[in-house]
């Protein structure tokens, strides 16, 4: 028998070793567990928040048809009001503290100009609150929007 050349022997050994070798496969990657968001707390609609208590007055005929700070024409028969600092367009609930009547009005003007008053109401709003005869009456105002 003739000896097998060294190169052929080396190739046979490599082939045998490769055939016997185990291949380690990484375990299949599992999909990441789905993340579950915690339930979102749903807030109830906001309650009107008390803002101020003080004196209210009203304005009507003398200002009817004039421009307001918001740029719209003042209508004494609309449910609107003037406030010094609330953003124009804010809706407030005004309550007459003498009789408990309430009305929602929209701030569309700046005022009142008299320092001891907190809000100037349109004639229609003052009438709905029962404050026209008094002229000046105590109210509580609360932002509703």
C-alpha positions as CSV (number, residue, x, y, z in Angstrom):
1,X,0.0,0.0,0.0
2,X,1.1,3.3,-0.8
3,X,1.2,6.0,1.8
4,X,-1.4,8.7,1.4
5,X,0.2,12.0,0.6
6,X,0.1,14.4,3.5
7,X,-2.1,16.9,1.8
8,X,-4.8,14.4,1.1
9,X,-4.7,13.1,4.7
10,X,-5.1,16.7,6.0
11,X,-8.1,17.3,3.7
12,X,-9.7,14.0,4.9
13,X,-9.2,14.9,8.5
14,X,-10.7,18.4,8.0
15,X,-13.7,16.9,6.2
16,X,-14.3,14.4,9.0
17,X,-14.0,17.1,11.6
18,X,-16.4,19.3,9.8
19,X,-18.9,16.5,9.5
20,X,-18.8,15.7,13.1
21,X,-18.8,19.3,14.3
22,X,-22.0,20.6,15.8
23,X,-23.3,23.9,14.7
24,X,-24.8,25.9,17.5
25,X,-27.7,28.0,16.3
26,X,-28.9,30.8,18.4
27,X,-32.4,30.2,19.7
28,X,-35.0,31.9,17.6
29,X,-35.5,35.4,18.8
30,X,-38.8,35.8,20.4
31,X,-40.8,38.9,19.5
32,X,-40.6,41.4,22.3
33,X,-43.5,41.3,24.7
34,X,-46.1,43.9,23.8
35,X,-46.0,46.9,26.0
36,X,-49.2,47.6,27.7
37,X,-49.8,51.3,28.5
38,X,-51.4,51.9,31.8
39,X,-55.0,53.1,31.5
40,X,-55.4,56.8,31.0
41,X,-57.3,58.5,33.7
42,X,-60.2,60.5,32.2
43,X,-61.0,63.7,34.0
44,X,-64.5,64.8,34.6
45,X,-65.4,68.0,32.9
46,X,-64.0,70.9,35.0
47,X,-66.3,72.4,37.6
48,X,-66.6,76.2,37.3
49,X,-63.8,77.5,39.4
50,X,-64.6,80.5,41.6
51,X,-62.6,83.4,40.5
52,X,-63.8,86.6,42.2
53,X,-66.5,87.9,44.4
54,X,-67.3,91.6,44.3
55,X,-69.5,94.3,42.8
56,X,-70.9,94.2,39.4
57,X,-72.5,97.0,37.3
58,X,-74.0,97.1,33.9
59,X,-73.9,99.2,30.8
60,X,-76.4,99.6,28.1
61,X,-77.8,102.3,25.9
62,X,-74.9,104.8,26.1
63,X,-72.5,102.1,24.7
64,X,-74.9,100.2,22.4
65,X,-73.4,100.0,18.9
66,X,-69.9,101.0,19.9
67,X,-66.8,98.8,19.3
68,X,-65.7,96.6,22.2
69,X,-62.1,95.7,23.0
70,X,-62.6,92.4,21.1
71,X,-63.5,94.4,17.9
72,X,-67.2,93.4,17.9
73,X,-70.0,95.9,18.2
74,X,-71.5,96.1,21.7
75,X,-75.0,94.8,21.8
76,X,-76.7,95.6,25.1
77,X,-79.2,92.7,24.5
78,X,-76.5,90.1,24.2
79,X,-75.1,88.1,27.2
80,X,-71.7,89.7,27.3
81,X,-69.5,91.4,29.9
82,X,-66.3,93.4,30.4
83,X,-63.5,92.2,32.7
84,X,-60.1,93.8,33.3
85,X,-57.9,90.7,33.0
86,X,-59.7,87.6,31.7
87,X,-58.9,86.7,28.1
88,X,-61.5,87.9,25.6
89,X,-63.8,85.1,24.7
90,X,-63.7,83.5,28.1
91,X,-67.1,82.3,29.4
92,X,-67.9,83.0,33.0
93,X,-70.8,82.1,35.2
94,X,-72.0,85.2,37.1
95,X,-74.2,84.7,40.2
96,X,-76.1,87.4,41.9
97,X,-75.4,86.9,45.6
98,X,-78.6,88.6,46.7
99,X,-81.0,86.3,44.9
100,X,-79.0,83.3,43.7
101,X,-79.7,83.8,40.0
102,X,-76.9,82.8,37.6
103,X,-76.2,83.5,34.0
104,X,-73.3,82.6,31.7
105,X,-71.8,85.5,29.8
106,X,-68.9,85.9,27.4
107,X,-66.1,88.4,28.1
108,X,-65.8,90.7,25.0
109,X,-64.7,94.0,26.5
110,X,-62.3,95.5,29.0
111,X,-63.6,97.2,32.1
112,X,-65.1,98.2,34.5
113,X,-63.5,101.6,34.8
114,X,-64.8,102.1,38.3
115,X,-62.1,100.6,40.6
116,X,-64.3,98.9,43.2
117,X,-66.2,96.7,40.6
118,X,-65.0,93.4,39.2
119,X,-67.3,93.1,36.1
120,X,-69.5,95.2,33.9
121,X,-72.4,93.2,32.5
122,X,-74.5,94.0,29.4
123,X,-78.0,95.2,30.1
124,X,-79.5,91.8,29.2
125,X,-77.2,89.9,31.6
126,X,-77.9,92.4,34.4
127,X,-81.7,92.0,33.7
128,X,-81.4,88.2,33.8
129,X,-79.7,88.4,37.2
130,X,-82.2,90.9,38.6
131,X,-79.7,93.6,39.0
132,X,-80.9,96.4,36.7
133,X,-82.8,98.3,39.4
134,X,-80.0,98.2,41.9
135,X,-77.4,99.2,39.3
136,X,-74.6,97.8,41.3
137,X,-74.9,94.4,43.1
138,X,-72.6,91.8,44.6
139,X,-71.7,88.8,42.4
140,X,-69.5,85.8,42.2
141,X,-67.9,85.0,38.9
142,X,-66.5,81.6,37.9
143,X,-64.7,80.6,34.7
144,X,-66.6,77.8,33.0
145,X,-64.5,77.5,29.9
